[in-house]
């Protein structure tokens, strides 16, 4: 009986350690405008990711980012306004930056758990 309890306890501990792995956050850009957009993503660690020439009505590939504060700026073809947005990225979530139509252009950030 003692060995069974020891084995069960060991399996519970092993399962909790394995279950605690965190997937890094990811980000992609969806362009709902009628012109191209270049989106710059500034991460908390100082690195910048660029999603350039995101065509109208398309979405970029998912890309891993670091956890923490994120600032996003979009430069949109034929627009004088460059909208910005900020959010906190956390592990086990993916984020979609949506370049919205309208005047003036705006950004929306949607989060989804992995």
C-alpha positions as CSV (number, residue, x, y, z in Angstrom):
1,X,0.0,0.0,0.0
2,X,2.9,2.4,0.9
3,X,4.5,1.8,-2.5
4,X,1.2,2.5,-4.4
5,X,0.8,5.9,-2.5
6,X,4.4,6.8,-3.2
7,X,3.9,6.0,-6.9
8,X,0.7,8.0,-7.1
9,X,2.3,11.0,-5.4
10,X,5.3,10.8,-7.8
11,X,2.9,10.8,-10.8
12,X,1.0,13.7,-9.4
13,X,4.2,15.7,-8.9
14,X,5.5,14.8,-12.4
15,X,2.2,15.7,-14.0
16,X,2.1,19.1,-12.3
17,X,5.6,19.9,-13.5
18,X,4.9,18.9,-17.1
19,X,1.6,20.7,-17.1
20,X,3.3,24.0,-16.0
21,X,5.0,24.6,-19.3
22,X,4.2,28.0,-20.8
23,X,3.9,28.6,-24.5
24,X,5.2,32.0,-25.5
25,X,2.7,34.5,-26.8
26,X,2.2,34.8,-30.6
27,X,1.0,37.7,-32.8
28,X,-0.4,38.1,-36.3
29,X,-1.8,41.1,-38.2
30,X,-5.1,41.2,-40.1
31,X,-5.6,44.1,-42.5
32,X,-9.3,45.1,-43.0
33,X,-8.4,48.2,-45.0
34,X,-8.4,48.6,-48.8
35,X,-4.7,49.5,-48.9
36,X,-1.4,47.9,-47.6
37,X,-0.3,48.3,-44.0
38,X,3.1,48.0,-42.4
39,X,2.9,47.1,-38.7
40,X,5.7,47.6,-36.2
41,X,5.5,45.6,-32.9
42,X,7.8,46.9,-30.2
43,X,8.4,44.3,-27.4
44,X,9.2,44.8,-23.8
45,X,12.7,43.4,-24.3
46,X,13.5,46.2,-26.8
47,X,13.2,44.1,-29.9
48,X,11.0,45.1,-32.8
49,X,9.1,42.9,-35.2
50,X,7.8,44.3,-38.5
51,X,4.9,42.8,-40.6
52,X,5.4,44.7,-43.8
53,X,3.1,45.0,-46.9
54,X,0.2,43.2,-45.3
55,X,-2.2,43.2,-48.2
56,X,-5.8,44.4,-47.9
57,X,-8.1,41.6,-46.6
58,X,-5.2,39.3,-45.6
59,X,-3.6,38.1,-42.4
60,X,0.1,37.6,-41.7
61,X,1.6,34.4,-40.2
62,X,1.7,33.9,-36.5
63,X,5.0,34.9,-34.9
64,X,6.3,34.4,-31.4
65,X,6.8,37.4,-29.2
66,X,8.0,38.0,-25.7
67,X,5.8,38.3,-22.7
68,X,5.2,41.8,-21.4
69,X,4.3,45.3,-22.7
70,X,3.8,45.6,-26.4
71,X,3.3,48.8,-28.5
72,X,2.0,48.5,-32.0
73,X,2.1,51.2,-34.7
74,X,0.7,50.9,-38.2
75,X,1.8,52.9,-41.2
76,X,-1.0,52.6,-43.8
77,X,-0.6,53.3,-47.5
78,X,-2.1,56.7,-48.6
79,X,-2.9,57.7,-44.9
80,X,-1.4,60.5,-42.9
81,X,-2.5,59.0,-39.6
82,X,-0.5,56.1,-38.0
83,X,-2.7,54.5,-35.4
84,X,-1.1,52.9,-32.3
85,X,-2.2,50.4,-29.7
86,X,-0.6,49.0,-26.5
87,X,-1.3,45.7,-24.7
88,X,0.4,43.3,-22.3
89,X,1.2,39.9,-23.9
90,X,1.1,36.9,-21.7
91,X,2.2,33.3,-22.2
92,X,-0.4,30.8,-23.5
93,X,-2.2,33.5,-25.6
94,X,-2.1,34.5,-29.2
95,X,-2.9,38.1,-30.2
96,X,-4.4,39.4,-33.4
97,X,-3.7,43.0,-34.3
98,X,-6.5,44.2,-36.6
99,X,-6.0,47.3,-38.8
100,X,-9.6,48.5,-39.0
101,X,-11.3,50.4,-41.8
102,X,-12.8,53.8,-41.1
103,X,-11.7,57.3,-40.9
104,X,-9.3,57.8,-39.2
105,X,-7.8,54.3,-39.2
106,X,-7.6,52.5,-35.9
107,X,-6.1,49.3,-34.4
108,X,-7.8,46.7,-32.3
109,X,-6.1,43.9,-30.4
110,X,-7.9,40.6,-29.8
111,X,-6.6,37.9,-27.5
112,X,-7.2,34.2,-27.7
113,X,-5.9,31.4,-25.4
114,X,-3.8,28.6,-26.9
